[in-house]
Amino acid sequence: MNELEHLPERTKISEKDIFLKLLTSPREAFKFINDYKYEKHLYILLFLAGMVRTFDRASMKNMGDNYSIWTIIAICVIFGGLFGWITYYIFSALISWTGSWMNGKGNTESILRVFAYAFFPSIFILILLIPQIAIYGNELFKSDNDLYNLVSIESIVLYIMLFIEFALGIWSLVLCVIGISEVQKLSIGKSILNLLLPAILFVFIILILVLLFQAID
């Protein structure tokens, strides 16, 4: 018997409606996910999110200059999918820690659930990557490609796909803010700050280390 059938009628959300609720009533969806520790699809969503993040890094680091397209795909799927979730777990722990400075209530596991479901647009980004790789191949990941300089149908299609991916990324970011707000019991403004604090803290630590090494030299 489906475990969701045991939930109170007023809070019950069917499995097929979880993702629809994230679009139409995200706070209600995250409240349900948080209250009932709902984790179905959690790991596959983190797996996909890890793949998307690794494909993005592969493009930014111009991996196509040194690797074939099949090697890049293998790296992104295997390492991104299997190990990418570790980054989100660490980030969740940091958000839980910095959020406690603002009396945030969420723990690492509850925030990880937020990230998993907030990043579900990653599925659509991966779907868009398939025709891009089929059309442009290794050029997507090279530093000296002319894909963005050409005025052609192929370039227009690429720009449209990139715009859609950007919109999906913004959608995920908005979902993250709403989810953090619900789990941490913080305002939207404090939730945005909570998302930024780990990055600010990381940059601050790096600057201190650089200054220390410079002082030693």
DAZI-V90701 format. One record per pair of residues at least 12 apart in sequence whose ideal C-beta (glycine too) atoms are under 7 Angstrom apart, sorted by the first residue. I is the first residue (numbers start at 1). GAP is how many residues later the second one is. If there is no record, write none. Layout:
# DAZI-V90701
i:I gap:GAP
i:I gap:GAP
This chain:
# DAZI-V90701
i:7 gap:29
i:11 gap:21
i:11 gap:24
i:13 gap:19
i:15 gap:25
i:19 gap:101
i:22 gap:95
i:22 gap:98
i:22 gap:153
i:26 gap:149
i:26 gap:152
i:27 gap:151
i:27 gap:155
i:30 gap:84
i:30 gap:148
i:30 gap:149
i:30 gap:152
i:30 gap:153
i:31 gap:151
i:33 gap:80
i:33 gap:84
i:34 gap:76
i:34 gap:148
i:34 gap:149
i:39 gap:74
i:42 gap:71
i:42 gap:74
i:45 gap:71
i:45 gap:72
i:45 gap:74
i:45 gap:75
i:46 gap:39
i:46 gap:42
i:46 gap:70
i:47 gap:34
i:47 gap:38
i:48 gap:74
i:48 gap:75
i:48 gap:78
i:49 gap:35
i:49 gap:39
i:49 gap:70
i:49 gap:73
i:50 gap:30
i:50 gap:31
i:50 gap:33
i:50 gap:34
i:50 gap:35
i:51 gap:25
i:51 gap:26
i:51 gap:29
i:51 gap:30
i:51 gap:33
i:51 gap:75
i:52 gap:70
i:52 gap:73
i:52 gap:74
i:53 gap:27
i:53 gap:31
i:54 gap:21
i:54 gap:22
i:54 gap:25
i:54 gap:26
i:54 gap:30
i:55 gap:21
i:55 gap:25
i:55 gap:74
i:58 gap:14
i:58 gap:18
i:58 gap:83
i:59 gap:81
i:59 gap:82
i:62 gap:79
i:62 gap:80
i:62 gap:81
i:63 gap:78
i:64 gap:74
i:64 gap:75
i:64 gap:76
i:64 gap:77
i:64 gap:78
i:65 gap:77
i:65 gap:78
i:68 gap:70
i:69 gap:64
i:69 gap:68
i:69 gap:69
i:72 gap:69
i:88 gap:24
i:88 gap:27
i:89 gap:23
i:91 gap:107
i:92 gap:16
i:92 gap:19
i:92 gap:20
i:92 gap:23
i:93 gap:15
i:94 gap:104
i:95 gap:16
i:95 gap:85
i:95 gap:99
i:95 gap:100
i:95 gap:103
i:96 gap:12
i:96 gap:15
i:98 gap:96
i:98 gap:99
i:98 gap:100
i:98 gap:103
i:99 gap:85
i:99 gap:87
i:99 gap:95
i:102 gap:84
i:102 gap:88
i:102 gap:92
i:104 gap:80
i:104 gap:81
i:104 gap:82
i:104 gap:90
i:105 gap:79
i:105 gap:80
i:106 gap:77
i:106 gap:78
i:110 gap:73
i:111 gap:69
i:111 gap:72
i:114 gap:62
i:114 gap:65
i:114 gap:66
i:114 gap:69
i:115 gap:61
i:118 gap:54
i:118 gap:57
i:118 gap:58
i:118 gap:61
i:119 gap:53
i:121 gap:47
i:121 gap:50
i:121 gap:51
i:124 gap:44
i:125 gap:40
i:125 gap:43
i:128 gap:33
i:128 gap:36
i:128 gap:37
i:132 gap:26
i:132 gap:29
i:135 gap:19
i:136 gap:22
i:176 gap:19
i:177 gap:14
i:177 gap:15
i:177 gap:18
i:180 gap:14
i:180 gap:15
